[in-house]
Amino acid sequence: MLARRLFRTPGARGVRAVAAAAVAGPLLAGCGGAGQADDPLPPLTPEPGLSLPQVPNPPAASPPASRSGTRGSYPARLALMRFLRGVGAGDRRACALLSPSYSRTAFAADGGCAAWIGAVPGRLTPDELHGLRTVRVLGATPGPRPGQFTVRPADLRWSPGGGVPRDVLAQQYVLARVGGRWLVIA
């Protein structure tokens, strides 16, 4: 009873504040107070006698076809995508995305790039043509020389409804910047 009367008086508010500070002060100091920088906790280490279970390494997944779907390869990938989509659409202007030397050597037997693109629709099914018109180039590997990128068929993604036109794909495409434009050079 006496304690109740003491803490209900107007002067007791100051006493209650001092008592609360005396009790809560040391408790709060361990929660990130100013004293924490002076006495940091030691690093966590395993107990010497504790044996941890060995976790087997997961089987290595096959690495992606390329590791450089980065911004640096984006202009090269875009040029190849435009070329392949142009082939699928039968657009002979896609030949402008080939270097002149590559165009001469790769399509000489077919009468040149424009004649080859004109003959593609007769050699492919409608699903394969749709696949070419909607292909995406997701990756490119740097090289074989600095400033060049190599794209392999595994770096190409085909739409679910489209077929993969293996008859018109090269084993790899090498792209380089020529005269300010990205072109297929090999």
Summary of the structure (lengths in Angstrom):
residues: 186
radius of gyration: 35.1
end to end distance: 97.8
largest distance: 111.9
contacts: 447
relative contact order: 0.13
helix: 46%
strand: 11%
